[in-house]
Amino acid sequence: MSEIKHHLKTIKETLPEKVVLVAVSKTKPIVAIQEAYDAGQRVFGENKIQEMVSKYDALPKDIEWHMIGHLQRNKVKYMAHFVTLIHGVDSFNTLKEIDKQAKKHDRVINCLLQARIAKEDTKFGLTFSDIQALISSEELTALKNSCIVGLMGMATFTDDQQQLEEEFSKLKRLFDQLKTQNSKLKIVSMGMSGDYQLAIKNGSTMVRVGSAIFGARNYIT
C-alpha cells in the first residue's frame, strides 16, 4: 500500500461518519492527487486559484474542488464554472462577486463565511458581529447564485490545547446560534493536520488535512 493510501485509510478510520475530509493538495503534484483519488478520496482543497484550475483540467471531473485560501475577487471568474465550495469568504463584496460569476455559468456556488477565531493578527476573517449582521441582512437574500452553507475558522498556531478548544468551541456556539435563524447552515469547517481531532471533538463537520496525508508541504518558489 502506498504511503498516501495508508495515511488516508488511517485518518478516515478515525473520522466520525458525518465529518467530511478535505485533502489539502496545495503545492502537491498531479500524481499525488491521482494517488489519493485512486484510494477513494474525492474532495480536495487548494489555496491558489490558478493552481486549482490547472489541476481541475488535468484530473477526473468527479472531484469536488474546495477553495480554502484567501480569496482575491478578481480571480473568482477563473473557478466559477467548477468550484464546489469556497471556504474563506470574508466580505460581502467577495460574496457579491462570487454570485455574479456563478450567475454567468447558471450555477449556485456554496460558500462558508470565515470567522476570525485565532488570537493572531495574520489570520483573515470576519468578526462574529459582522457575521451575524451579514446572515440577517436583506442584501444577502438578494443573492441567488451564491449560498452560505456554514462557517470556517482557522485556530491559532499553538500547542496550547486549551486555547484551541476555546477557539473551536466558540465558533461552534456561533454556528449553533445562527443555525436557528438560517436552516441552510450545515457545515462547520475547522481543524487541520495538527488539531483536527480536537476540532471534531468540538463540533467540526469538515476538516482540512494536508501534511498528514501527503507529507510535508512542497514550497513553490
N, C-alpha and C positions, 0 to 999 in steps of 0.2 A: 504494500500500500504506500502511495506517495505521501510525503510529509503534509502537503496541503489537504489531501483527502483525510488523513489521520487527524489533523487538527480540527477540521470541520466536524468530523464524526464525534470527537471528544467534546467539543463545545455544544453541539446540538443535543448530546445526551444529557447535558446539564440544564438545558433551557426548558422552562415550562412550555406547554403546548401553545399557549396564547401569545408567546413572545416571538416577534419577527427578528431574524438575524440579518442585518445588513453587512455584507462582506465589503469592507473598505478597501477598494482596489486601486486607490490613487497611487501613482508612480509605478504600479506593477505592470509587467508586460502582458500582452495578449495571451501568451502561452500559459501564464499562471492563472489568469482568469478563466481560460478554457478548461484548465485542470479542475478548478473549483466548480465550474459549470458541469463538467462530466461527473463530478461527485454528487451532483444533485442541487447545488446552490443556484438560485435564480435571482436573488436580489443583491445588487452591487451599488456601492456608493463612491462617488467621485467628488473632488472639491474644485476641479478646474473644468470649465465647460468645454474648451477646445479638446482637452484630453478625453473627456467623456464622449464627445461627438465622434472622434476617430475610433474609439473602442466600440461604440454603437454600430458604426459602419462595418466593422470587421467581425463582429461576434453574432451569435444566434439572436434572432429577433424576439424570442420569448423572454429575454432578460428584462427585469424591472430595473431601470436606472434611477438612482436617487442622487439628487444634487445636495451634497452635505456641507459644502464650503460657503464662505461669504459670497453673496451674490452681487454681481455688477449688473445693473439694469440694462445697460446697452448690449449685453451678451445673451439675454434671455431668449431672443429670437432664434438663436442657433440650436437651442434644445427643445423649443416649444412643441415640435412635432412628435417627440418621443418620450420625454422625461415623465416618469411615473409619479414621483413625489419630490417636492422641494422642501428641504428641512429648515433652511436658515432665513426665513422671511422676517426682516426686522424693521420694515417700514410700510406704511400704507401705499406710498408711491411705488415701491417694488411690487406690491400685490397688484396694483393697477396695471403695471407693465406686463406682468405675468398674464393677467386677464386679457389684455389687449392682444398679446401674441398668441394665446391659446385660441382666441376667437378666430384668428386667421386660419387656423387648422381645424376649426369646428370641434374643439376638444374642451373638456373641463380638466384643468390641472389641479391636483390636490397639493395642499401646502401645509406646512407647520409653522406656527409663529415661534421665533426664537426668543426665549426668555433669558434675561440676564440673571444667572443664579450664582456665578463664581465671584469670589472676592478678589478678582484681578481686573485691572483696567484694560487688559488686552482683548478680552472676550467681547464679541458683538452681542447685540440682543436688546430687546425691549424691556422696560421696567414692567412690573406686574400691573401697575395702574394704567400704563399705556395699552397693555394687552386687554385689560378689562374694558377700557374705553373703545378700543377698536372692535372687539367682539360684539359690543352692543350698539355700534354706530349704524346710522341709516346708510351711510356711504357704502358700507360693506354689503348690504343687501342689494345694492345696485350692480354688484359684480356677478355676472352669470357664468363666466368661463374659468373662474378660479374658486376653489373651495377650501376653507380652513378646516382641516380634519384633526388637528391636535396641536400639541406643543413640543418644542425641543429645547433642551438645555445642555450646556457644557459645564461640568463642575470644575472647581479649582484644581489645578495640577498639584496635588499634595498627597502625602501618605496618611494624613490625619483622617482616619475612618469616621470619626465623629462629625467632623466638618463636612465630609462628603455626604454622610447620611442626612445631615441637616439640610444641605442644598437640594438633594434629591427629594426629600420628603416635602420640602417647601413647594417645589414645582408640582408634585403630585396633589398637594392640597389645593393649589390654584386650579389645576386641571379639573378636579372633582367639583370645585365651586362653579367653574364656567360650564361644565357639562350639564348642570341643572338649567342653564339658560340656552344652551345650544346642543341639540341632540346629535349634530354631525361630528362632534368631537369624539374621536375613538383612540387616538394614538398619543402616547407619552414617550418620546424618543429621548432616552438618556442612558448613559453608560457606554464606556469604550473598553478596549482590551484590558486595562488595569483595574477597572471598577464596575464592570457590567453586572457582576453577581450581586454586588451591593445595590446597584440601581434597580435590579429586578426585585430584590427584597423590598424596595421602597416604591414599587408600583410601576416600574418601566414596562412598556409593552413592545418596545423596539430598541435593540442595542446595535451600536455601530462598532464592529470589531475588525481591525486590520492586521496588526502585527501578530496577534495570537493565531491568525490563520495563515498569513503569507510570510511571516518573519519580519525582520526589521525593515523599516521604510527605505526605499531607494530614493535618495535625494537627486533631483534632476537639476543640473546647473545650467 
